[in-house]
């Protein structure tokens, strides 16, 4: 308890120190310079352990900033994918990212919908990239939300709130330097079975981008009751559970004081927002939600009057603090990925033959299962390969791989689990259809 009190006093001290040396009208460049000076003084005293960069970031997230973004987005609503209002929203987001000095691009996509929306849709995702300061790091932290709505709703909470959080976080973090690269993405097509994010995740996978975690915010601005205003839901994939511990510490350390309801994202389960598109391709993800259900969802009542701005400030602060922490952090858990055979490919005797369905993998005869371990900070001790949940092979020498050569005419799940010298583990799996009638040597 005393340790927590000291931390809270330390945070209060930094707030007072910053406010005494930084005028309210200071530019972000002045703030950036001042926080560096303050950081040196604090670190030299050794009296408290606080990151003034995060403290400053949290102090700059306020209702007026979020209201400005949200009001503009709601003014374009309904933002049904493919309509002029959706296009104008994308242009607004692009302009904002561009004015922040981010590397900004549209990702135009054309995709067939689904059985509920059986037609071709055309739209665009908008991406803003803040390059990391460390040229040797290829680590990426992604933060996204969807800016489209259903046909009849202005979409203030679903998902203007998440998009406003992305814009506000991008604006504030763009005035600081971080070790790793940050990507801020606004998706369309979410209300049409995640069409936009699936296109983006597929491209990300094909580029072999090293995303440490994808953070998705959907409907994070609604709280009617006092109890709901103190709660937030955050779920993580299995190998991102360690980030939930960081979030809990940040929540306490910086005195946000949410009750965070945590849980695990089931990669086998159905996804309810754009995080699922990344999960399908094997990336780790965090899904951020409000603390209580929103009865206005998908109705004309989902307007700005039904968004709790003070609550949205706090949900945005939790996410921004997490991104800022991870963007300078090097002590990460390892992540293993099956890199061959790939999603969307047919193989014959280990050779890639042709493309098939996006998330399908098929193999005729034998093949080597290759893995790649990312973000390991200590040596990997071993890799275990499982065949339909049965441990079949253990490899202790990188690169970790296994020769699959079993009789088969059906689909099997191949799972790899790696362990580092600290006992931290990571896993990846792939459902692969194997046709191997003659076991080869």
Protein Blocks (a to p, Z undefined) as FASTA:
>chain_A
ZZmmmmmmmmmmmmmmmmmmmcfkbcfklmmmmmmmmmmmmmmnomaccdfklmmmmmmp
cfklmmmmmmmmmmmpccdehiaklmmmmmmmmmmmmmnopacddddddddfbfklgccd
dddddddddddfblkbccdcdddddfbdcfkbghlmlcmkmmmmmmmmmmmmmmpccfbd
cdddddehklnoolmmmmmmmmmmmnopacfbacddehjlbcfbfklmmgccddddfklm
mmmmmmmmmmmmnonopacddddddfkbccfbfklmmmmnopacdddddfbdcfkgoiak
lcfklpcfklmmmmmmmmmmmmmmmmmccbdcdddddfbdcehiaceehiafbdcdfkbc
cdehjaddddddehiabdcfbdcddeehiafbdcfbdcdddddddddfbdcddddddddf
kopacddddddddddfbccZZ
